[in-house]
Amino acid sequence: MVEKSELLRVPVFADLPDDQIEWFISQAQELHLKAGDTYMREGDPADAMFVLLDGQLEARGEIGGEAITIAVKPGSVGGVLPFSRMKQFTVTGRALADSRGLRFSTALFPELVQKMPELTQRLVGLMSDRIREVTRLEQQRDRLASLGKLSAGLAHELNNPASAAKRAASQLRSTLKQIKDASHDLGRRELTPTQKSEIEKMEASLTSVDGPPPDALTVSDLEGRIDSLLRSHGQNDLWQLAAGLARRNVKPEVLEPLFGSLDGGAARAALVRIASSVEIADLLNEIESSTSRISDLVRAIKEYTYMDQAPVHNVDVVKSLETTLTILNHKLKRGVTVQRDYLSDPLQVNSFGSELNQVWTNIIDNAIDAMAGKGELRVRTYRDDGCAVVEIGDNGPGMSPEVKSRIFEPFFTTKGVGEGTGLGLDTVQRIVKKHKGAIQVTSTPGDTRFQVWLPLAEVQGRS
């Protein structure tokens, strides 16, 4: 038999009147559990509240697709609480040791509310704490999932230029050997100063040419013409040089003077040296471009996370948007075109670290998903009554009125199981409100727009 003193040691029952404690004990079912016994099962009807008096219990289940384990200690109250909407148990509870407690049926909750109002109030507070903890876990999972997706995308974005730079460096090593051998060959030949000058001028002119690369059809045509030129002068095994020169947009008539002023061996050595110099210029450009891309990504990551900066500071809205677009480039480049319409005047808002970037990331990521990865993303900024306004739109299928009315609700999602937690736009709304701003959405087929108002860091002159 459970004593009143035992129940009074449970925090939510502390200091309650004796008659209420006696009533609760008289209505509850005493539970005696052996180690390993199950007292509730996931999926079963949620029909009871449990109070653990002695022993040790454990609850296992899933929250947002992730397995969780909760240790239940003496003095804990679990199961269904008054005013809960739970229909089925979401976890399975087992005894880890011999345990004793009380089981209170949900059928008695209306009477409980009448007879024990103070306990009811405490249990509602306990339920609120439980909801906050579940929400916190979901938000943490959502942040980790978002971080995981961003990390995977950035790893891919960084790997591409890094691999290109590595390949170029490897090719550069062999090309340097070619130019060294060709230079030695030319050095052994008795060339006149005029011949040497002609080779050097051609080499300088071809390596200094800078412009857009020719299209594939032009390259193919040039390669064939250069190869024909070389074969006409007895150079039948230099087709690889022809390909490299064609990619540099070198015309065959530019090379013709070599064969007019040099003998066959010298012309061949000069051609190898010139072609190697052209290839080295290309490889150096590729290395420079690749490392610049890596540097840009690293800078974007630092700006996105606001590393080494104060937690609260003024943020340029357009720069923040561009940083986010850079971070999400791995998703955008698969088929999304970005249309920008930025106010020329700078718009600065007072921001908490990288939180604004979370807002843009969630909205843009949702837009990309809505368009199934292919479509037009429109990003616009303007000033309105002391606020910076950011409008992010897409030409996806739009939202139904029912979906639109619920998109900011926690845990509401239109995505499949395991694809979304339903906390992305809830997080967006909370961050915007934290910044004393506002957010609204309009949606019709082919035109969905999110508009975010944020107070300017200082009142700026109207343009």
KEDRENDREN-771338 format. One record per residue (C-alpha): residue in three letters; x, y negated, z negated. Coordinates in steps of 0.2 Angstrom, whole numbers, padded with zeros to 4 digits, always signed. Each point is the difference from the previous one (the first is absolute). Example, Ala and Ser with C-alpha at 12.3 -4.5 7.8 and 13.67 -1.06 7.14 Angstrom:
# residues 2
ALA+0062+0022-0039SER+0006-0017+0003
This chain:
# residues 463
MET+0000+0000+0000VAL+0007-0017+0005GLU+0002-0012-0015LYS-0005-0019+0002SER+0018-0004-0005GLU+0007+0009+0015LEU-0011-0010+0012LEU+0004-0016-0009ARG+0019+0003+0004VAL-0004-0001+0019PRO+0003-0019+0004VAL-0017-0003+0009PHE-0009+0007-0015ALA+0009-0009-0013ASP-0010-0011-0013LEU-0017+0006+0007PRO-0014+0003-0012ASP-0001+0017-0008ASP-0018+0003+0006GLN+0006-0003+0018ILE+0015+0011-0002GLU-0012+0014-0007TRP-0012-0002+0014PHE+0014+0002+0013ILE+0007+0015-0008SER-0018+0008-0002GLN-0003-0002+0019ALA+0017+0005+0006GLN+0006+0018+0003GLU+0016+0005-0009LEU+0013+0007+0012HIS+0013+0013-0005LEU+0013+0003+0014LYS+0014+0012+0001ALA+0016-0004+0010GLY-0004+0002+0018ASP-0019-0003-0002THR-0008-0011+0013TYR-0013-0013-0007MET-0004-0009+0016ARG+0003+0004+0019GLU+0002-0012+0014GLY-0015+0000+0011ASP-0012+0006-0014PRO-0015-0012-0005ALA+0006-0013-0011ASP-0011+0003-0015ALA+0010-0003-0016MET+0011-0011-0010PHE+0014+0008-0009VAL+0009-0006-0017LEU+0016+0009-0004LEU+0003+0002-0019ASP+0014+0012-0001GLY+0012+0009+0012GLN+0006-0005+0018LEU-0009-0001+0016GLU+0005-0003+0018ALA-0010-0007+0015ARG+0006+0003+0018GLY-0007-0006+0016GLU+0003-0013+0014ILE-0001-0018+0001GLY+0001-0007+0018GLY+0007+0016+0006GLU+0014+0001-0012ALA+0000+0013-0014ILE+0000-0007-0018THR+0001+0008-0017ILE-0007-0008-0015ALA+0005+0005-0018VAL-0015-0001-0012LYS+0005-0002-0018PRO-0011+0001-0016GLY-0011-0016-0002SER-0003-0001+0019VAL-0017-0001+0008GLY-0002+0007+0018GLY-0012+0006+0012VAL-0015-0011+0005LEU-0003-0016-0010PRO-0016-0010-0001PHE-0005-0009+0016SER+0013+0009+0010ARG-0006+0005+0018MET+0010+0015+0000LYS-0010+0015+0007GLN+0013+0013+0000PHE+0016+0003-0010THR+0015-0006+0009VAL+0013+0010-0010THR+0002+0017-0008GLY+0003+0000-0019ARG+0009+0014-0009ALA+0006+0003-0017LEU+0019+0000-0002ALA-0002+0006-0018ASP-0014+0006-0012SER-0011-0015+0000ARG-0016-0006-0008GLY-0012-0014+0005LEU-0017-0006+0004ARG-0011+0001+0016PHE-0013-0013+0001SER-0013+0003+0014THR-0004-0015+0012ALA-0018+0004-0002LEU+0001-0008-0017PHE+0008-0016+0006PRO-0016-0011+0000GLU-0002+0005-0018LEU+0018-0003-0004VAL-0002-0018+0007GLN-0014-0003-0011LYS+0007+0007-0016MET+0018-0004+0002PRO+0002-0017+0009GLU+0017-0004-0007LEU+0007+0017+0006THR-0009-0003+0017GLN+0009-0016+0001ARG+0017+0007-0004LEU-0003+0015+0012VAL-0004-0013+0014GLY+0017-0009-0004LEU+0008+0017+0001MET-0007+0004+0017SER+0005-0017+0006ASP+0018+0004-0006ARG-0001+0016+0010ILE-0006-0008+0015ARG+0014-0013-0001GLU+0013+0014-0002VAL-0007+0010+0015THR+0000-0016+0010ARG+0018-0004-0005LEU+0005+0018+0006GLU-0009-0002+0016GLN+0008-0017+0003GLN+0017+0007-0004ARG-0003+0014+0012ASP-0006-0012+0013ARG+0016-0011-0002LEU+0011+0015+0001ALA-0009+0007+0016SER+0001-0017+0008LEU+0019-0001-0005GLY+0002+0017+0007LYS-0008-0005+0017LEU+0010-0016+0000SER+0017+0009-0004ALA-0003+0013+0013GLY-0004-0013+0013LEU+0016-0010-0005ALA+0011+0015+0000HIS-0006+0003+0018GLU+0003-0018+0004LEU+0017+0000-0007ASN+0005+0017+0007ASN-0003-0006+0018PRO+0012-0014+0000ALA+0012+0009-0011SER+0000+0015+0012ALA+0002-0011+0015ALA+0015-0009-0008LYS+0008+0017-0004ARG-0002+0006+0017ALA+0007-0016+0007ALA+0015+0001-0011SER+0003+0018+0005GLN-0001-0005+0019LEU+0011-0015-0004ARG+0014+0012-0005SER+0000+0010+0016THR-0002-0016+0011LEU+0015-0008-0009LYS+0011+0015+0005GLN-0006-0002+0018ILE+0004-0018+0001LYS+0017+0004-0008ASP+0004+0013+0013ALA-0006-0011+0014SER+0011-0014-0006HIS+0015+0011-0001ASP-0003+0006+0017LEU-0001-0018+0007GLY+0015-0005-0010ARG+0011+0014+0009ARG-0005-0008+0017GLU+0008-0014+0009LEU-0014-0013+0000THR+0002-0017+0006PRO-0005-0015-0011THR-0014-0003+0012GLN-0006+0018-0002LYS+0001+0000-0019SER-0009-0017+0000GLU-0014+0007+0011ILE-0003+0015-0011GLU+0000-0011-0016LYS-0012-0012+0008MET-0012+0013+0005GLU+0001+0009-0017ALA-0004-0017-0009SER-0014-0004+0012LEU-0009+0017-0002THR+0003+0001-0019SER-0007-0018-0003VAL-0016+0003+0010ASP-0014-0001-0013GLY-0019+0001+0004PRO-0014+0012+0000PRO+0004+0018+0005PRO-0007+0005+0017ASP-0015+0011+0002ALA+0002+0019+0003LEU-0004-0001+0018THR+0014-0014+0003VAL+0012+0010-0010SER-0003+0016+0010ASP+0002-0010+0016LEU+0016-0009-0005GLU+0007+0017-0006GLY-0003+0008+0017ARG+0008-0015+0009ILE+0015-0001-0012ASP+0003+0019+0002SER-0001-0001+0019LEU+0013-0014+0000LEU+0012+0010-0011ARG-0002+0016+0011SER+0003-0011+0015HIS+0017-0004-0007GLY+0004+0018-0005GLN-0005-0001-0018ASN-0012+0014-0001ASP+0000+0004-0019LEU-0004-0017-0007TRP-0019+0002-0001GLN+0000-0003-0019LEU+0009-0017+0003ALA-0014-0004+0013ALA-0013+0003-0013GLY+0008-0011-0013LEU+0003-0014+0012ALA-0018+0001+0007ARG-0007-0002-0018ARG+0010-0016-0001ASN-0008-0006+0016VAL+0016+0000+0010LYS-0002-0002+0019PRO+0011+0012+0011GLU+0006-0015+0010VAL+0008-0007-0015LEU+0011+0015-0001GLU+0005+0001+0019PRO+0015-0012-0002LEU+0009+0012-0011PHE+0001+0012+0015GLY+0006-0013+0012SER+0014-0007-0011LEU+0006+0016-0009ASP+0005+0018+0006GLY-0011+0014-0005GLY+0009+0005-0016ALA+0001-0018-0007ALA-0018-0003+0005ARG-0006+0015-0009ALA+0010-0005-0016ALA-0006-0018+0001LEU-0018+0006+0002VAL+0001+0012-0015ARG+0007-0014-0010ILE-0013-0012+0005ALA-0014+0012-0002SER+0007+0005-0017SER+0000-0019-0005VAL-0018-0002+0006GLU-0005+0015-0011ILE+0010-0006-0015ALA-0010-0017+0001ASP-0016+0010+0001LEU+0005+0011-0015LEU+0005-0016-0010ASN-0017-0008+0004GLU-0009+0016-0006ILE+0010+0001-0016GLU-0003-0019-0003SER-0019+0002+0004SER-0001+0015-0011THR+0009-0007-0015SER-0010-0016+0001ARG-0016+0010+0000ILE+0006+0009-0016SER+0005-0017-0007ASP-0017-0007+0004LEU-0009+0015-0008VAL+0010-0001-0016ARG-0004-0019-0001ALA-0018+0004+0003ILE+0000+0013-0014LYS+0008-0013-0012GLU-0013-0013+0005TYR-0014+0012-0001THR+0004+0006-0018TYR+0007-0017-0005MET+0016+0007-0007ASP+0011-0012-0010GLN-0014-0013-0001ALA-0010-0007-0014PRO-0017+0010-0003VAL-0010-0016+0004HIS+0005-0012+0013ASN-0005-0009+0016VAL-0003+0011+0015ASP-0001-0005+0018VAL-0016+0009+0006VAL+0006+0002+0018LYS+0017+0007-0005SER-0009+0012-0012LEU-0011+0006+0014GLU+0015+0002+0012THR+0009+0010-0013THR-0015+0012-0002LEU-0001+0002+0019THR+0018+0004+0001ILE-0002+0013-0014LEU-0015+0008+0009ASN+0008-0001+0017HIS+0001+0019+0001LYS-0019+0001+0000LEU-0003-0015+0011LYS+0012+0005+0014ARG-0010+0016+0004GLY-0014-0010+0009VAL-0005-0016-0010THR+0004-0017+0008VAL+0001-0015-0012GLN-0008-0016+0004ARG+0007-0015-0011ASP-0008-0016-0002TYR+0009-0009-0014LEU-0002-0018-0006SER+0016-0010+0004ASP+0001-0008-0017PRO+0007+0011-0014LEU-0013+0007-0012GLN+0007+0005-0017VAL-0009+0008-0014ASN+0006+0004-0018SER+0001+0019+0000PHE+0004+0014-0013GLY+0015+0009+0008SER-0004+0011+0015GLU-0019+0001-0004LEU-0005-0010+0015ASN+0009+0012+0011GLN-0010+0014-0008VAL-0016-0009+0006TRP+0006-0002+0018THR+0006+0018+0000ASN-0016+0007-0006ILE-0011-0010+0012ILE+0012+0003+0015ASP+0001+0018-0003ASN-0018+0002-0001ALA-0002-0009+0016ILE+0012+0011+0009ASP-0009+0015-0007ALA-0017-0007+0006MET+0007-0002+0017ALA+0007+0018+0000GLY+0017-0008+0003LYS-0004-0008+0016GLY-0007-0017+0003GLU+0002-0019-0004LEU+0005-0007-0017ARG-0003-0019-0002VAL+0009-0009-0013ARG-0005-0019-0003THR+0004-0013-0013TYR-0008-0017-0003ARG-0003-0012-0014ASP-0017-0003-0008ASP-0004-0012-0014GLY+0016+0002-0010CYS+0002+0019+0004ALA+0010+0010+0012VAL-0011+0012+0009VAL+0006+0016+0008GLU-0011+0009+0012ILE+0004+0017+0006GLY-0011+0008+0013ASP-0001+0015+0011ASN-0010+0006+0015GLY-0005+0017-0008PRO-0017+0007-0001GLY-0005-0011-0014MET-0009+0005-0016SER-0018+0004-0004PRO-0009-0012-0012GLU-0001+0014-0013VAL+0019+0003+0001LYS+0004-0019+0001SER-0010-0003-0016ARG+0010+0013-0010ILE+0018-0002+0007PHE+0006-0009-0015GLU-0007+0013-0012PRO+0013+0011-0009PHE+0002+0017+0007PHE-0011-0003+0014THR+0008+0006+0016THR-0006+0005+0018LYS+0016+0010+0002GLY+0001+0019-0001VAL+0005+0010-0016GLY+0018-0003-0004GLU+0002-0015+0013GLY-0005-0014-0012THR-0004-0004-0018GLY-0013-0014+0003LEU+0011-0012-0011GLY+0009-0009+0014LEU-0013-0014+0002ASP-0004+0000-0018THR+0018-0004-0003VAL+0000-0014+0013GLN-0015-0008-0008ARG+0008+0001-0017ILE+0016-0008+0006VAL-0009-0014+0009LYS-0011-0004-0015LYS+0016+0000-0010HIS+0007-0013+0011LYS-0016-0010-0002GLY-0005+0003+0018ALA-0015+0008+0009ILE-0002+0013+0013GLN-0015+0004+0012VAL-0002+0012+0015THR-0011-0002+0016SER-0002+0015+0011THR-0009+0004+0017PRO+0005+0013+0013GLY+0017-0006+0007ASP+0003-0014-0012THR+0004+0003-0019ARG+0008-0014-0010PHE+0006-0002-0017GLN+0003-0018-0006VAL+0010-0003-0016TRP+0000-0018-0008LEU+0015-0004-0011PRO+0002-0017-0009LEU+0015-0009+0007ALA+0015-0002-0011GLU-0002-0019+0002VAL-0012-0010+0010GLN+0007-0003+0017GLY-0004-0013+0013ARG-0014+0005+0012SER+0006+0003+0018
